[in-house]
């Protein structure tokens, strides 16, 4: 199973997520040991992306309350991320079913749950 992005949809999604994440203070992009593209702060991931059989997926760190809310929606495009879902991670297989603004909000939540307070202060100053 490969996690390299080959589909046009996957490459476009990575570019869009990358553009958003790299605006966050001290965010970094790394490829993990499984070949996933990850976005991290202080070497802790808050977004992980992969692609299997041309289907991109995006996993975002949320809190358990947010995760529960997202999973309870009718016809939800969200599911609990394999192996790390018990920590609040949610995955989206079809991002076309989710408004981009909602994805941005979830990425910001993941960043806020991961970044040190000093960086959160920087983020709040730049987003006003």
N, CA, C and O of each residue as an XYZ file, in Angstrom:
512
protein
N       0.855     -1.182      0.000
C       0.000      0.000      0.000
C       0.894      1.236      0.000
O       1.809      1.355      0.814
N       0.622      2.131     -0.902
C       1.427      3.340     -1.003
C       0.679      4.543     -0.435
O      -0.551      4.581     -0.444
N       1.417      5.501      0.046
C       0.818      6.725      0.561
C       1.268      7.928     -0.255
O       0.993      9.069      0.116
N       1.953      7.682     -1.356
C       2.370      8.776     -2.224
C       1.150      9.325     -2.948
O       0.253      8.576     -3.334
N       1.126     10.625     -3.126
C      -0.013     11.246     -3.793
C       0.214     11.216     -5.293
O       1.191     11.768     -5.800
N      -0.700     10.566     -5.995
C      -0.610     10.464     -7.452
C      -1.845     11.033     -8.135
O      -1.772     11.446     -9.293
N      -2.971     11.062     -7.442
C      -4.190     11.571     -8.073
C      -4.154     13.096     -8.100
O      -3.559     13.734     -7.231
N      -4.792     13.659     -9.099
C      -4.888     15.120     -9.193
C      -5.590     15.661     -7.954
O      -5.161     16.663     -7.382
N      -6.666     15.002     -7.539
C      -7.414     15.429     -6.352
C      -6.515     15.430     -5.114
O      -6.538     16.370     -4.319
N      -5.724     14.366     -4.961
C      -4.823     14.269     -3.815
C      -3.755     15.352     -3.826
O      -3.477     15.966     -2.796
N      -3.158     15.585     -4.984
C      -2.118     16.609     -5.100
C      -2.680     18.001     -4.839
O      -2.036     18.826     -4.191
N      -3.887     18.260     -5.348
C      -4.529     19.558     -5.105
C      -4.856     19.740     -3.625
O      -4.677     20.826     -3.074
N      -5.336     18.673     -2.985
C      -5.676     18.741     -1.565
C      -4.431     19.003     -0.724
O      -4.456     19.835      0.182
N      -3.349     18.299     -1.022
C      -2.099     18.517     -0.283
C      -1.650     19.966     -0.430
O      -1.252     20.597      0.549
N      -1.712     20.492     -1.646
C      -1.286     21.874     -1.888
C      -2.132     22.859     -1.075
O      -1.606     23.821     -0.515
N      -3.430     22.615     -1.015
C      -4.341     23.504     -0.287
C      -4.085     23.434      1.224
O      -4.013     24.462      1.897
N      -3.948     22.214      1.745
C      -3.678     22.037      3.178
C      -2.303     22.617      3.517
O      -2.148     23.282      4.541
N      -1.321     22.371      2.677
C       0.033     22.894      2.892
C       0.015     24.423      2.969
O       0.608     25.007      3.876
N      -0.660     25.064      2.025
C      -0.711     26.529      2.003
C      -1.303     27.069      3.306
O      -0.830     28.074      3.836
N      -2.338     26.398      3.823
C      -2.967     26.840      5.065
C      -2.064     26.566      6.270
O      -1.840     27.455      7.091
N      -1.551     25.347      6.376
C      -0.748     24.957      7.547
C       0.550     25.760      7.653
O       0.976     26.110      8.754
N       1.171     26.049      6.525
C       2.470     26.721      6.575
C       2.350     28.194      6.973
O       3.360     28.862      7.191
N       1.117     28.700      7.068
C       0.899     30.056      7.586
C       0.881     30.075      9.123
O       0.937     31.144      9.732
N       0.802     28.900      9.742
C       0.738     28.804     11.197
C       2.150     28.909     11.783
O       3.093     28.361     11.212
N       2.307     29.609     12.919
C       3.636     29.807     13.505
C       4.388     28.488     13.743
O       3.896     27.577     14.409
N       5.585     28.426     13.178
C       6.525     27.306     13.351
C       5.995     25.951     12.876
O       6.505     24.913     13.297
N       4.996     25.947     12.020
C       4.501     24.682     11.455
C       5.530     24.149     10.471
O       6.173     24.916      9.753
N       5.680     22.840     10.443
C       6.622     22.176      9.543
C       5.923     21.033      8.826
O       4.963     20.456      9.337
N       6.411     20.719      7.649
C       5.916     19.579      6.895
C       6.986     18.496      6.910
O       8.157     18.762      6.637
N       6.578     17.278      7.230
C       7.498     16.139      7.225
C       6.766     14.915      6.686
O       5.546     14.803      6.803
N       7.521     14.011      6.102
C       6.973     12.719      5.709
C       7.322     11.743      6.835
O       8.485     11.618      7.217
N       6.309     11.057      7.359
C       6.571     10.141      8.471
C       7.061      8.784      7.965
O       7.203      8.578      6.760
N       7.313      7.885      8.870
C       7.843      6.568      8.535
C       6.907      5.701      7.711
O       7.332      4.690      7.153
N       5.639      6.081      7.626
C       4.662      5.337      6.834
C       4.445      5.973      5.462
O       3.655      5.477      4.659
N       5.156      7.083      5.199
C       5.005      7.768      3.921
C       3.890      8.795      3.897
O       3.583      9.347      2.840
N       3.270      9.066      5.056
C       2.227     10.094      5.133
C       2.872     11.475      5.162
O       3.939     11.658      5.747
N       2.225     12.434      4.535
C       2.637     13.820      4.681
C       2.025     14.304      5.987
O       0.819     14.174      6.198
N       2.856     14.862      6.865
C       2.353     15.352      8.144
C       2.694     16.831      8.291
O       3.702     17.313      7.776
N       1.834     17.522      9.000
C       2.091     18.904      9.372
C       2.193     18.912     10.883
O       1.322     18.408     11.592
N       3.295     19.506     11.360
C       3.657     19.395     12.771
C       4.026     20.750     13.351
O       4.361     21.692     12.634
N       3.952     20.815     14.673
C       4.492     21.945     15.410
C       5.278     21.342     16.573
O       4.765     20.505     17.316
N       6.521     21.776     16.718
C       7.428     21.203     17.737
C       7.502     19.674     17.577
O       7.534     18.940     18.564
N       7.527     19.220     16.348
C       7.624     17.812     15.950
C       6.443     16.944     16.400
O       6.558     15.720     16.451
N       5.318     17.571     16.723
C       4.102     16.824     17.060
C       3.087     17.050     15.943
O       2.801     18.198     15.604
N       2.537     15.982     15.364
C       1.612     16.143     14.233
C       0.240     16.672     14.654
O      -0.279     16.337     15.719
N      -0.330     17.511     13.780
C      -1.717     17.933     13.968
C      -2.552     17.653     12.720
O      -3.781     17.712     12.771
N      -1.891     17.346     11.592
C      -2.568     16.902     10.367
C      -1.705     15.817      9.733
O      -0.483     15.950      9.670
N      -2.341     14.740      9.263
C      -1.634     13.689      8.534
C      -2.434     13.383      7.276
O      -3.663     13.324      7.307
N      -1.716     13.188      6.160
C      -2.391     12.948      4.892
C      -1.775     11.754      4.181
O      -0.561     11.552      4.213
N      -2.619     10.977      3.548
C      -2.165      9.833      2.774
C      -3.098      9.595      1.609
O      -4.133     10.248      1.476
N      -2.718      8.651      0.768
C      -3.561      8.300     -0.370
C      -3.422      6.808     -0.618
O      -2.314      6.274     -0.667
N      -4.556      6.144     -0.774
C      -4.574      4.721     -1.083
C      -5.471      4.514     -2.292
O      -6.630      4.928     -2.288
N      -4.937      3.873     -3.329
C      -5.699      3.587     -4.547
C      -6.368      4.842     -5.121
O      -7.524      4.801     -5.543
N      -5.632      5.947     -5.130
C      -6.148      7.189     -5.704
C      -7.135      7.936     -4.833
O      -7.688      8.950     -5.259
N      -7.369      7.450     -3.607
C      -8.310      8.097     -2.687
C      -7.519      8.796     -1.573
O      -6.978      8.123     -0.694
N      -7.443     10.137     -1.595
C      -6.730     10.837     -0.528
C      -7.522     10.822      0.775
O      -8.753     10.809      0.763
N      -6.815     10.825      1.880
C      -7.471     10.948      3.174
C      -6.689     11.952      4.021
O      -5.472     12.087      3.898
N      -7.417     12.637      4.868
C      -6.840     13.652      5.738
C      -7.271     13.338      7.159
O      -8.462     13.190      7.433
N      -6.301     13.234      8.066
C      -6.586     13.007      9.480
C      -6.188     14.271     10.237
O      -5.113     14.828     10.015
N      -7.070     14.716     11.135
C      -6.853     15.951     11.872
C      -7.044     15.680     13.362
O      -7.976     14.990     13.775
N      -6.135     16.244     14.155
C      -6.223     16.093     15.609
C      -7.312     17.015     16.142
O      -7.250     18.229     15.949
N      -8.304     16.444     16.810
C      -9.367     17.226     17.450
C      -9.455     16.777     18.903
O      -8.708     15.895     19.329
N     -10.353     17.373     19.652
C     -10.565     16.825     20.989
C     -11.706     15.812     20.908
O     -12.398     15.731     19.893
N     -11.897     15.060     21.951
C     -12.890     13.984     21.914
C     -14.308     14.511     21.744
O     -15.143     13.840     21.137
N     -14.597     15.703     22.269
C     -15.936     16.292     22.126
C     -16.203     16.647     20.671
O     -17.271     16.347     20.138
N     -15.234     17.283     20.032
C     -15.380     17.628     18.606
C     -15.525     16.359     17.787
O     -16.379     16.279     16.903
N     -14.700     15.376     18.076
C     -14.751     14.112     17.342
C     -16.139     13.486     17.456
O     -16.719     13.069     16.454
N     -16.664     13.421     18.666
C     -17.983     12.818     18.887
C     -19.062     13.573     18.106
O     -19.936     12.956     17.497
N     -18.999     14.906     18.124
C     -19.960     15.732     17.385
C     -19.888     15.424     15.886
O     -20.919     15.235     15.240
N     -18.680     15.376     15.340
C     -18.515     15.137     13.902
C     -19.006     13.744     13.504
O     -19.617     13.576     12.449
N     -18.741     12.759     14.341
C     -19.120     11.382     14.020
C     -20.628     11.162     14.129
O     -21.157     10.234     13.515
N     -21.330     11.997     14.897
C     -22.770     11.808     15.092
C     -23.615     12.482     14.019
O     -24.827     12.270     13.975
N     -23.002     13.296     13.146
C     -23.766     13.955     12.091
C     -24.330     12.906     11.131
O     -23.702     11.879     10.873
N     -25.507     13.182     10.618
C     -26.119     12.273      9.652
C     -25.301     12.294      8.359
O     -24.870     13.361      7.923
N     -25.085     11.137      7.745
C     -24.293     11.012      6.514
C     -22.920     11.668      6.660
O     -22.436     12.312      5.729
N     -22.305     11.508      7.810
C     -21.038     12.182      8.084
C     -19.910     11.673      7.177
O     -19.785     10.468      6.959
N     -19.095     12.590      6.653
C     -17.920     12.183      5.881
C     -16.726     11.874      6.801
O     -15.654     11.497      6.329
N     -16.923     12.037      8.116
C     -15.853     11.822      9.091
C     -15.889     10.401      9.636
O     -16.948      9.781      9.737
N     -14.716      9.905      9.981
C     -14.656      8.660     10.742
C     -13.472      8.724     11.689
O     -12.558      9.530     11.519
N     -13.509      7.863     12.681
C     -12.431      7.809     13.671
C     -11.176      7.287     12.975
O     -11.215      6.250     12.312
N     -10.075      8.001     13.125
C      -8.818      7.618     12.484
C      -8.310      6.303     13.080
O      -8.285      6.130     14.298
N      -7.908      5.385     12.206
C      -7.376      4.092     12.655
C      -6.166      4.310     13.564
O      -5.356      5.207     13.329
N      -6.055      3.500     14.580
C      -4.943      3.443     15.528
C      -4.867      4.627     16.489
O      -4.431      4.444     17.625
N      -5.271      5.830     16.086
C      -5.130      7.001     16.959
C      -6.465      7.703     17.215
O      -6.498      8.763     17.840
N      -7.547      7.126     16.742
C      -8.867      7.714     16.930
C      -9.250      7.891     18.390
O      -9.977      8.825     18.725
N      -8.777      7.015     19.260
C      -9.120      7.130     20.681
C      -8.536      8.393     21.305
O      -8.914      8.772     22.414
N      -7.611      9.047     20.592
C      -7.011     10.299     21.066
C      -7.699     11.521     20.447
O      -7.230     12.647     20.614
N      -8.802     11.303     19.737
C      -9.567     12.411     19.187
C      -9.333     12.691     17.710
O      -9.921     13.626     17.166
N      -8.497     11.910     17.053
C      -8.232     12.146     15.630
C      -9.437     11.745     14.787
O     -10.049     10.702     15.021
N      -9.778     12.588     13.793
C     -10.821     12.252     12.834
C     -10.226     12.279     11.436
O      -9.310     13.050     11.149
N     -10.758     11.430     10.575
C     -10.312     11.372      9.181
C     -11.454     11.733      8.257
O     -12.624     11.476      8.543
N     -11.083     12.339      7.139
C     -12.042     12.689      6.092
C     -11.566     12.009      4.819
O     -10.461     12.272      4.344
N     -12.401     11.132      4.264
C     -12.036     10.494      2.996
C     -12.475     11.331      1.806
O     -11.762     11.408      0.805
N     -13.634     11.956      1.904
C     -14.114     12.758      0.778
C     -14.258     14.211      1.210
O     -15.296     14.622      1.729
N     -13.199     14.977      0.987
C     -13.211     16.379      1.418
C     -14.185     17.226      0.609
O     -14.494     18.350      1.006
N     -14.679     16.711     -0.523
C     -15.686     17.448     -1.296
C     -16.990     17.585     -0.513
O     -17.805     18.461     -0.804
N     -17.184     16.715      0.481
C     -18.420     16.742      1.271
C     -18.311     17.652      2.494
O     -19.246     17.743      3.289
N     -17.168     18.326      2.642
C     -16.933     19.176      3.806
C     -16.552     20.576      3.316
O     -15.651     20.708      2.488
N     -17.217     21.619      3.810
C     -16.819     22.971      3.402
C     -15.372     23.251      3.818
O     -14.946     22.875      4.910
N     -14.629     23.912      2.934
C     -13.210     24.184      3.231
C     -13.071     24.955      4.540
O     -12.124     24.715      5.289
N     -13.985     25.871      4.834
C     -13.893     26.648      6.075
C     -13.960     25.731      7.308
O     -13.327     26.012      8.325
N     -14.721     24.646      7.213
C     -14.807     23.683      8.321
C     -13.476     22.941      8.479
O     -13.029     22.696      9.599
N     -12.855     22.592      7.370
C     -11.543     21.926      7.418
C     -10.515     22.876      8.035
O      -9.712     22.463      8.872
N     -10.539     24.139      7.628
C      -9.620     25.126      8.217
C      -9.827     25.226      9.724
O      -8.858     25.264     10.482
N     -11.094     25.269     10.166
C     -11.383     25.355     11.604
C     -10.843     24.136     12.343
O     -10.297     24.263     13.439
N     -10.993     22.966     11.751
C     -10.489     21.743     12.388
C      -8.963     21.745     12.433
O      -8.373     21.328     13.430
N      -8.321     22.208     11.364
C      -6.855     22.297     11.355
C      -6.397     23.261     12.454
O      -5.441     22.976     13.176
N      -7.077     24.395     12.577
C      -6.731     25.347     13.639
C      -6.905     24.730     15.017
O      -6.089     24.959     15.910
N      -7.971     23.942     15.194
C      -8.170     23.267     16.484
C      -7.024     22.288     16.746
O      -6.484     22.235     17.852
N      -6.657     21.515     15.717
C      -5.552     20.569     15.871
C      -4.250     21.269     16.218
O      -3.498     20.812     17.079
N      -3.990     22.373     15.548
C      -2.783     23.154     15.833
C      -2.830     23.665     17.272
O      -1.844     23.563     18.003
N      -3.975     24.212     17.678
C      -4.117     24.769     19.021
C      -3.953     23.698     20.107
O      -3.464     23.985     21.200
N      -4.361     22.471     19.801
C      -4.217     21.380     20.772
C      -2.769     20.879     20.851
O      -2.399     20.171     21.788
N      -1.963     21.252     19.861
C      -0.605     20.712     19.754
C       0.471     21.741     20.100
O       1.482     21.398     20.712
N       0.262     22.975     19.718
C       1.285     24.016     19.860
C       1.424     24.500     21.303
O       0.460     24.487     22.069
N       2.641     24.927     21.663
C       2.835     25.543     22.983
C       2.089     26.882     23.073
O       1.799     27.510     22.055
N       1.783     27.308     24.303
C       1.024     28.545     24.526
C       1.655     29.758     23.845
O       0.941     30.619     23.331
N       2.981     29.833     23.836
C       3.675     30.974     23.226
C       3.301     31.100     21.741
O       3.078     32.204     21.243
N       3.236     29.966     21.045
C       2.887     29.994     19.625
C       1.403     30.309     19.431
O       1.027     30.933     18.439
N       0.564     29.881     20.370
C      -0.860     30.204     20.277
C      -1.075     31.706     20.401
O      -1.948     32.269     19.741
N      -0.277     32.354     21.249
C      -0.362     33.816     21.371
C       0.013     34.473     20.055
O      -0.636     35.428     19.628
N       1.066     33.962     19.402
C       1.475     34.484     18.084
C       0.354     34.297     17.070
O       0.050     35.199     16.289
N      -0.254     33.120     17.093
C      -1.333     32.817     16.147
C      -2.502     33.776     16.353
O      -3.032     34.326     15.388
N      -2.899     33.975     17.594
C      -4.027     34.866     17.875
C      -3.712     36.293     17.423
O      -4.599     36.991     16.932
N      -2.478     36.730     17.579
C      -2.082     38.075     17.163
C      -2.151     38.231     15.646
O      -2.513     39.297     15.150
N      -1.805     37.176     14.909
C      -1.785     37.272     13.450
C      -3.159     37.060     12.825
O      -3.366     37.452     11.676
N      -4.106     36.453     13.541
C      -5.415     36.130     12.951
C      -6.493     37.154     13.283
O      -7.654     36.956     12.927
N      -6.136     38.235     13.952
C      -7.135     39.262     14.312
C      -7.447     40.141     13.131
O      -8.261     41.057     13.241
